Amino acid sequence: MMSRTLHSRLTRVALTATLAFGLLGGTAAAQDVSVSANAGWVSQYFYRGILQKTSSASAGLDLSAGLFSAGTWAADVGDGAEVDLYAAVGGGNDTFNISVGYTGYFYTGEFDDTYQEANFNAGAGPLSVEFSVGQYENFGLGAQNYSFLGISAGHEGFSATVGTFGGDFDGTYGEVGYGFSAGDMDWSISGIVNDSTLSGLVDNAFAPTPGVTLVFGVGKTFDLN
């Protein structure tokens, strides 16, 4: 299990690198600033294989300048809203890319407590890897440290992801999906298979059981430049 000291150091490194290189990248390419907004809806909001809410609307705002990107995103989780803040710095080309960043997950109600993460991402062609280390505040009952590893592949609208948790968290899931644009909107359909740890489901004998879910989504991105 990751120590709190190591987690804190990794988070500080990611946040410091993101801000420092972001300022440099943003200054060097101020004329290339891009701003966009997005809005969407999903039949069931899953994140990393865990159900957050059935029928959820969301909206976000993103900014990029050179090597730096940042944004915020909010979603309906029933008891209040989830509000995410994130920033990253990275670069690459059509063959390889890499980035380091920070993400904070905050809640306006009692649905959940705060998560803060250092994120490390790399991609080569159709393959990408995410490794994140985070700390969960856990409503004052003792902070929990966790890690998340996700491996994804995508090609011409099709995508597949396998993700697993470590540290104080546990569980594994898989997701396959297809996204396309029609009628000036972005549409998606995905299937999610999560293990008994993440599904929250039980069988007739009240024993934890894996879950399988089909999710539909629709959204739109708006260029604000």
C-alpha positions as CSV (number, residue, x, y, z in Angstrom):
1,M,0.0,0.0,0.0
2,M,1.3,3.5,-0.9
3,S,2.3,5.6,2.1
4,R,0.7,9.0,2.6
5,T,4.2,10.6,2.3
6,L,4.8,9.0,-1.1
7,H,1.3,10.0,-2.3
8,S,1.8,13.6,-1.2
9,R,5.1,13.8,-2.9
10,L,3.8,12.4,-6.2
11,T,0.8,14.8,-6.1
12,R,3.0,17.8,-5.4
13,V,5.4,16.7,-8.2
14,A,2.5,16.4,-10.7
15,L,0.8,19.6,-9.7
16,T,4.1,21.6,-9.6
17,A,5.1,20.2,-13.0
18,T,1.7,20.9,-14.5
19,L,1.7,24.5,-13.3
20,A,5.3,25.3,-14.1
21,F,5.4,23.8,-17.6
22,G,1.8,25.0,-18.2
23,L,2.8,28.6,-17.6
24,L,5.8,28.2,-19.9
25,G,3.8,26.5,-22.6
26,G,0.9,28.9,-22.3
27,T,3.2,31.9,-22.5
28,A,5.1,30.5,-25.5
29,A,1.9,29.8,-27.4
30,A,-0.6,32.4,-26.0
31,Q,-1.8,33.0,-29.5
32,D,-2.8,29.4,-29.8
33,V,-5.2,29.3,-26.9
34,S,-8.3,27.2,-27.5
35,V,-11.4,27.3,-25.4
36,S,-14.4,24.9,-25.7
37,A,-17.5,23.9,-23.7
38,N,-19.4,20.7,-23.7
39,A,-22.7,19.3,-22.5
40,G,-24.0,15.8,-22.4
41,W,-26.3,13.1,-21.0
42,V,-25.8,9.4,-20.3
43,S,-28.3,6.8,-19.4
44,Q,-26.1,5.6,-16.6
45,Y,-23.0,7.5,-15.4
46,F,-20.2,5.1,-14.7
47,Y,-16.7,6.2,-13.8
48,R,-13.9,3.6,-13.7
49,G,-16.4,0.8,-13.7
50,I,-18.4,2.2,-10.7
51,L,-22.0,3.4,-11.1
52,Q,-22.5,7.0,-10.0
53,K,-26.1,7.7,-11.1
54,T,-28.8,6.5,-13.5
55,S,-29.6,9.2,-16.0
56,S,-27.0,12.0,-15.5
57,A,-26.5,15.3,-17.3
58,S,-23.1,17.0,-17.4
59,A,-21.3,20.1,-18.6
60,G,-17.7,21.2,-18.8
61,L,-15.3,23.9,-20.0
62,D,-11.8,23.2,-21.4
63,L,-8.8,25.4,-22.2
64,S,-5.5,24.5,-24.0
65,A,-2.5,26.6,-24.8
66,G,0.6,25.0,-26.2
67,L,1.7,22.1,-23.9
68,F,-0.8,23.1,-21.2
69,S,-4.5,22.1,-20.8
70,A,-6.9,22.7,-18.0
71,G,-10.6,22.5,-17.4
72,T,-13.6,21.8,-15.2
73,W,-16.5,19.3,-15.5
74,A,-19.6,18.8,-13.5
75,A,-22.2,16.0,-13.4
76,D,-25.5,15.4,-11.6
77,V,-25.0,12.6,-9.0
78,G,-28.4,12.8,-7.4
79,D,-27.3,14.2,-4.0
80,G,-25.7,17.3,-5.3
81,A,-23.2,17.5,-8.1
82,E,-19.7,16.2,-8.8
83,V,-17.3,19.0,-9.8
84,D,-14.0,18.1,-11.3
85,L,-10.9,20.4,-11.7
86,Y,-8.0,19.2,-13.8
87,A,-4.8,20.4,-15.5
88,A,-2.0,18.7,-17.4
89,V,1.0,19.3,-19.4
90,G,2.2,17.1,-22.2
91,G,3.2,16.7,-25.8
92,G,4.0,14.3,-28.6
93,N,3.2,13.5,-32.1
94,D,1.2,10.9,-34.1
95,T,3.5,8.2,-32.9
96,F,3.9,8.8,-29.2
97,N,2.6,11.3,-26.5
98,I,3.0,11.7,-22.8
99,S,1.5,13.9,-20.1
100,V,1.5,14.5,-16.4
101,G,-1.3,16.2,-14.5
102,Y,-3.6,16.7,-11.5
103,T,-7.3,16.0,-11.0
104,G,-9.5,16.9,-8.1
105,Y,-13.0,15.4,-7.6
106,F,-15.3,17.5,-5.4
107,Y,-18.9,17.2,-4.3
108,T,-21.6,19.7,-3.4
109,G,-23.7,17.2,-1.5
110,E,-23.2,14.1,0.7
111,F,-22.9,11.7,-2.3
112,D,-19.2,11.3,-1.8
113,D,-16.0,13.0,-0.4
114,T,-13.0,14.6,-2.1
115,Y,-10.5,12.7,-4.2
116,Q,-7.2,14.2,-5.4
117,E,-4.9,12.5,-7.9
118,A,-1.6,12.8,-9.7
119,N,-2.1,11.5,-13.3
120,F,0.5,10.0,-15.6
121,N,-0.5,9.2,-19.2
122,A,1.3,7.9,-22.3
123,G,0.1,6.8,-25.7
124,A,1.5,5.1,-28.8
125,G,-0.6,4.8,-31.9
126,P,-4.0,3.3,-30.9
127,L,-2.9,2.3,-27.4
128,S,-2.8,4.5,-24.3
129,V,-2.0,3.9,-20.6
130,E,-3.1,5.9,-17.5
131,F,-1.5,5.5,-14.1
132,S,-2.9,7.6,-11.3
133,V,-2.2,7.8,-7.6
134,G,-4.8,9.4,-5.4
135,Q,-6.0,10.1,-1.9
136,Y,-9.6,9.9,-0.7
137,E,-10.6,12.0,2.3
138,N,-13.2,9.5,3.4
139,F,-15.5,11.8,5.5
140,G,-12.8,12.3,8.2
141,L,-12.7,8.6,9.0
142,G,-9.0,8.2,7.9
143,A,-7.7,9.1,4.4
144,Q,-7.3,6.2,2.0
145,N,-4.5,6.0,-0.6
146,Y,-5.1,4.3,-3.9
147,S,-3.8,3.8,-7.4
148,F,-5.5,3.2,-10.7
149,L,-4.1,1.6,-13.9
150,G,-6.0,1.8,-17.1
151,I,-5.0,0.4,-20.5
152,S,-7.1,1.5,-23.6
153,A,-7.2,1.0,-27.3
154,G,-9.1,2.9,-29.9
155,H,-9.7,2.9,-33.7
156,E,-12.2,4.6,-36.0
157,G,-14.7,5.2,-33.2
158,F,-14.3,1.9,-31.5
159,S,-12.7,1.8,-28.0
160,A,-11.8,-0.7,-25.3
161,T,-10.5,-0.2,-21.8
162,V,-9.4,-2.4,-18.9
163,G,-8.9,-0.8,-15.5
164,T,-7.9,-1.9,-12.1
165,F,-7.5,-0.4,-8.6
166,G,-4.7,-0.9,-6.1
167,G,-3.7,0.3,-2.6
168,D,-6.7,0.8,-0.2
169,F,-9.1,0.3,-3.2
170,D,-9.8,-2.8,-5.1
171,G,-11.7,-3.9,-8.2
172,T,-11.3,-4.5,-12.0
173,Y,-13.6,-3.6,-14.9
174,G,-13.7,-3.7,-18.7
175,E,-15.5,-1.4,-21.1
176,V,-16.0,-1.5,-24.9
177,G,-17.7,1.2,-26.9
178,Y,-18.4,3.0,-30.1
179,G,-18.8,6.7,-30.7
180,F,-20.0,8.6,-33.8
181,S,-21.3,12.0,-34.9
182,A,-24.8,12.4,-36.4
183,G,-27.1,15.4,-36.6
184,D,-24.4,17.7,-35.3
185,M,-24.3,15.7,-32.1
186,D,-21.9,13.1,-30.6
187,W,-23.4,9.7,-29.8
188,S,-22.0,6.8,-27.9
189,I,-22.9,3.3,-26.8
190,S,-20.8,1.2,-24.5
191,G,-20.9,-2.1,-22.5
192,I,-19.4,-2.2,-19.1
193,V,-18.4,-5.4,-17.2
194,N,-17.3,-4.9,-13.6
195,D,-16.3,-7.4,-11.0
196,S,-18.2,-8.1,-7.7
197,T,-16.1,-5.5,-5.9
198,L,-17.2,-2.6,-8.2
199,S,-20.7,-3.7,-9.3
200,G,-22.4,-3.2,-5.9
201,L,-24.7,-6.1,-6.9
202,V,-25.6,-9.3,-5.1
203,D,-27.2,-12.6,-6.2
204,N,-30.2,-14.4,-4.7
205,A,-28.0,-15.6,-1.9
206,F,-26.9,-12.0,-1.2
207,A,-23.4,-12.8,-2.3
208,P,-21.5,-10.1,-4.3
209,T,-21.7,-10.8,-8.1
210,P,-20.2,-9.1,-11.2
211,G,-22.3,-6.8,-13.3
212,V,-22.9,-6.1,-17.0
213,T,-24.4,-2.8,-18.2
214,L,-25.2,-1.1,-21.5
215,V,-24.9,2.6,-21.5
216,F,-26.1,5.2,-24.1
217,G,-24.9,8.8,-24.3
218,V,-25.3,11.9,-26.3
219,G,-23.3,15.2,-26.2
220,K,-22.1,18.3,-28.0
221,T,-18.9,20.3,-27.9
222,F,-18.9,24.1,-28.6
223,D,-15.9,26.0,-29.8
224,L,-15.7,29.3,-27.9
225,N,-12.8,30.9,-29.8
